[in-house]
Amino acid sequence: MIMTHGNPNKLREPLAEIAACCSLPQALETMGERWSFMILRASFNGLHHFEEFLEELGIARNILSNRLTRLVESGILKRAPCVDDRRKIEYRLTDKGLDLLPTMIALRQWGEKWESGVPSNPVLVDERDRRPIQPISIRAHDGRVLTHHDLCWIDLADLNAADGDDNDHDGVVKRIASI
C-alpha cells in the first residue's frame, strides 16, 4: 500500500508492482493502436471482408493484414469462410470483440466532447425508440451515475472480507486522484 502526499487516508495503486499483472497494459497491447480501433469500428459497422476494410479505411494492405492477424490472434475477430463464396474469408466479431463496444462508444463520445467539439454523424440511437444513447458513464451497483469523486480503490481481500456486510467500511481504501 502506498501513501500519497503524506496523507494516510489517500492511497493509490502500487503501479510499479502491478505493471506485469495489470489488465490495462495488456488491453493496450491488444487494442492500443489506431488502425486496430478503426478496423474494430468498421466491424461494428458491418464490414467483414479484407477488400471492404481496405477500401473503406484507406489502410495499406500490409498494415491491414498485420492488424487483422493480431485481432484474430487475440480473439477479438474470428476468420471464417464466407457463406456465399467459400473461397473468400470474412472477419466477424467474437464475444470478446463485441465487449469492446462500450469502450468504442466512450472514446467516440470523449472525442466529440474534447477533440472535435461537435457530435458525430450518424448518431447512435436506441433501435426501439430512435432516441440518442446517453453518455457512457460509471455506474454503482444500484445504477447511480458516479464521478471520480465517488470512487476509491479497495484491496480485493478487504472487499471479499466485507462481502455481505454493506456497512463494513473499515478496510483501507485508495481514493481516485482529484482534478
NORURRA-V461934 format. One record per residue. RES is the residue in three letters. BURIAL is I if it has 16 or more other C-alpha atoms within 10 Angstrom, else O. Layout:
# NORURRA-V461934
<<RES BURIAL> <RES BURIAL>>
This chain:
# NORURRA-V461934
<<MET O> <ILE O> <MET O> <THR O> <HIS O> <GLY O> <ASN O> <PRO O> <ASN O> <LYS I> <LEU I> <ARG I> <GLU I> <PRO O> <LEU O> <ALA O> <GLU O> <ILE O> <ALA O> <ALA O> <CYS O> <CYS O> <SER O> <LEU O> <PRO O> <GLN O> <ALA O> <LEU O> <GLU O> <THR I> <MET I> <GLY O> <GLU O> <ARG O> <TRP I> <SER I> <PHE O> <MET O> <ILE I> <LEU I> <ARG I> <ALA I> <SER I> <PHE I> <ASN O> <GLY O> <LEU I> <HIS I> <HIS I> <PHE I> <GLU O> <GLU O> <PHE I> <LEU I> <GLU O> <GLU O> <LEU O> <GLY O> <ILE O> <ALA O> <ARG O> <ASN O> <ILE O> <LEU I> <SER O> <ASN O> <ARG I> <LEU I> <THR O> <ARG I> <LEU I> <VAL I> <GLU O> <SER O> <GLY I> <ILE I> <LEU I> <LYS I> <ARG I> <ALA O> <PRO O> <CYS O> <VAL O> <ASP O> <ASP O> <ARG O> <ARG O> <LYS O> <ILE I> <GLU I> <TYR I> <ARG I> <LEU I> <THR O> <ASP O> <LYS O> <GLY I> <LEU O> <ASP O> <LEU I> <LEU O> <PRO O> <THR O> <MET I> <ILE I> <ALA O> <LEU O> <ARG I> <GLN I> <TRP O> <GLY O> <GLU O> <LYS O> <TRP O> <GLU O> <SER O> <GLY O> <VAL O> <PRO O> <SER O> <ASN O> <PRO O> <VAL O> <LEU O> <VAL O> <ASP O> <GLU O> <ARG O> <ASP O> <ARG O> <ARG O> <PRO O> <ILE O> <GLN O> <PRO O> <ILE O> <SER O> <ILE O> <ARG O> <ALA O> <HIS O> <ASP O> <GLY O> <ARG O> <VAL O> <LEU O> <THR O> <HIS O> <HIS O> <ASP O> <LEU O> <CYS O> <TRP O> <ILE I> <ASP O> <LEU O> <ALA O> <ASP O> <LEU I> <ASN O> <ALA O> <ALA O> <ASP O> <GLY O> <ASP O> <ASP O> <ASN O> <ASP O> <HIS O> <ASP O> <GLY O> <VAL I> <VAL I> <LYS I> <ARG I> <ILE I> <ALA O> <SER O> <ILE O>>
